[in-house]
Amino acid sequence: TRPRPVPQPRGAPAAARAMTPSIGLVIVGDEILSGKREDKHLPKVIALLAARGLALAWARYVGDERERITATLRDAFAGGDLVFCTGGIGATPDDHTRQAAAAALGRELVLHPEAKALILERMRDTAREQGVPFEPERPDNLHRLNMGVFPAGAAIIPNPYNKIPGFSVGDVHFVPGFPVMAWPMIEAVLDQRYAHLHGGGRTHERSVIVMGSMEATLTPLMEAIEARFPGFKVFSLPSVDHPQWGRHIELGVKGRGDPQPAFEALKAGLAPLGARLGPEMVR
């Protein structure tokens, strides 16, 4: 288990923000794996993080199988990462995320009092909109309270769309699968709980288009640059049918500091290999 970084106050120096935890995303749902619905969470979460100077370290897709969700969440709770989990927190038979979270933690499921109040408020609103009496003891309304049954000790995540909350346990946060609900909830968590991390995951990148070379030829140079410049990664993105450059490799360096020295060393190492260099890019 990796040590959990100590949260830093807003305005923490760059050295403190360097302890930004890895950020992960778990996407739950058979409908994603079967292709019935296209996943929209991964690109959106990447964009939400990027807007805050943060980056996604990993993502996992898992179907509606309770044992597999439990195993995935057990890893998430044990890993020390900041994790968002979308989907499966409803109260139908194919929703397993709440139960899996409790099993992964070894905790009981309990009706959260704030969640109960919010769900009852939603029931009251719906009855008023439909012009029918508010009947909280009606069987279907009692069943709706299951959406507020979370692992003991959980905190709620408000849902601005329909008031049915998600929940958090430590740094693992659970939101519905519906983008219209999930995305503003994720934004709120990022801005309210992790504002001190904003900017801590921002990386800088320099790259160049390399033509007339193969990845196997470039690998020793890439390894040498990473060894010489700790904290920077060297990446290679080959393409075989680019409309402008044809077969080529985008070769570059990225890291949280100034990449220019490592990039200059990379280009200097390309010269003896006889590679033809195209445009340079800055990100």
Secondary structure, 3 states (H helix, E strand, C coil): CCCCCCCCCCCCCHHHHCCCCCEEEEEECHHHHCCCCCCCHHHHHHHHHHCCCCCCCEEEEECCCHHHHHHHHHHHHHHCCEEEEECCCCCCCCCCHHHHHHHHHCCCEEECHHHHHHHHHHHHHHHHHHCCCCCCCCHHHHHHHHHHEEECCCEEECCCCCCCCEEEECCEEEECCCHHHHHHHHHHHHHHHCHHHCCCCCCEEEEEEEECCCHHHHHHHHHHHHHHCCCCEEEEEEEEEECCCEEEEEEEEEECCCCHHHHHHHHHHHHHHCCEEEEEEEC
